[in-house]
Amino acid sequence: MSFRKAKGNEDNKPIPGTRYQTQSQLNITSTGCLSFDEVMGGGIPVGAMILVEEDRLTDYSKTLQSLFESQGVSHGQELLVIKPGLNSKIELSLPESVSEEKKKRVEKPKPENNQPRQDYSDRRATGDSMKIAWRYNSLQKIRGPGLLAELKEDPDNKYCNSFDITKTIGKDGLDAAKIDTIDVFKLSIEAEKDGQSVYGAIYGKIASFIERQQEQNAIVRISIHSIGSLFWGQDNGDKELLVFLHSLRGLLRKSNRAVCMLSLPVSLYKDTGSEQRQTIVRRIEHQCDAVVELESFEGAECGELAILKTQKTRNVISNQSNEYHGFFHIHKNFSLNSMFPIADKTSLLKSEGSGGSENNLAFKLKKKKFSIETYHLPIEGGTSERRVPDSASSGSNSSATGVPNRLTTKLSQRQSNLSQSVTDF
């Protein structure tokens, strides 16, 4: 009996701008932020939808969403931006990708013999043996641990680009990009004339947009801004929003070529104080594959941030305000084709410790980039208060502040104890 080897589909080529995730057996694409990809398990799975809950007084979510849009432009992917008041793609403010020339490090000076410098790995590759630590010749080259080190090993920026948030893509770049826009204001007026809700009209636009790009071997990105806000109309209730999200999620699964990121002003639903509104927020989160929240330190009135604003921790706030800009909460993570989120096993930033609890995450807006890091508190009291005072200034400091020095207090106690013992004798 003869057997014939099964041939794979030659037309099934890898999709540009994606990586294959072995844990979920799905293709994933980048969010535009390397640290964001790391905490989400490597990126956004194709056919998934992620919800970004906006902060009350800041627009950090717009920065995160603009990185998602710029990543699609850098990969040459089709992009659909749905935003209130957006007339054309020229009005978009997208971060510019850092060129390869700027990313190259300055070359180190060569030795005097004009021979190129060889690292330890280069010497091992050429077969040169080590003279002193000869036992390490048989060891393999160790790569950096974790998913973040794996994502950084992308010299050609085929998966995740580096963006400069201080610079935006010019008019020529936006004209050449494959971007379609939808103005919610204009579409709501047209839908009202036809007797249709704005969510139903937008769903039809998204379905036709995905259908046009279905034949191409490329990823389609959909970015929806401030869904459920007053800009979408007061007549559109929460029921229409839930139906829209449920239908959109099924459409993304069926296409298997599209990813979606949408933002929600969750403060509009929580400020009413009604249990019904809070339940609606949970239902909205349930319709999405992943949910993250940006909680900035600015304008916080309750919760953990209010505790940080107390008089006792004023020094902590002054130090933390220069380092972090707010908390980054992950309420729900991607778990497609898996019983648990992949990021729980692959992410080092949010990995569980020995006690079984996850690390607290915080985001910071640096000079040129947006990053997510593990949140930690500074040294209690700061570095200036922990310094040992000089002998000359110890007396002046104790008299000025009204707080005696620790060394002076201990000496006085010892003298009093000694005098008391002599008296008793």
Buried (B, 14 or more C-beta within 10 A) or exposed (E): EEEEEEEEEEEEEEBBBBBEBEBBEBBBBBBBBBBBBBBBBBBBBBBBBBBBBBBBEBBBBBBBBBBBBBBBBBBBBBBBBBBBEBEEBEEBEBBBBBEEEEEEEEEEEEEEEEEEEEEEEEEBEEEEEEEEEEEEEEEEEEEEEBBBEBBEEBEEBEBBBBBBBEEBBEEEEBEEBBBBBBBBBEBBEEBBEEEBBBBBBBBEBBBEBBEEBEEEEBBBBBBBBBBBBEBBBEEBEBEBBBBBBEBBBEBBBEBEBBBBBBBBBBEBBBEEEEEEBBEBBEBBBEBBBBBBBBBBBEEBEEEEBEEBEEEEBEBBBEBBEEEBBBBBBBEBBBBBEBEEBBBBEBBBBBBEEEEEEEBBBBBBBEEEBBEBBEBEEBEEEEEEEEEEBEEEEBEEBBEEEEEEBEEEEEEEEEEEEEEEEEEEE
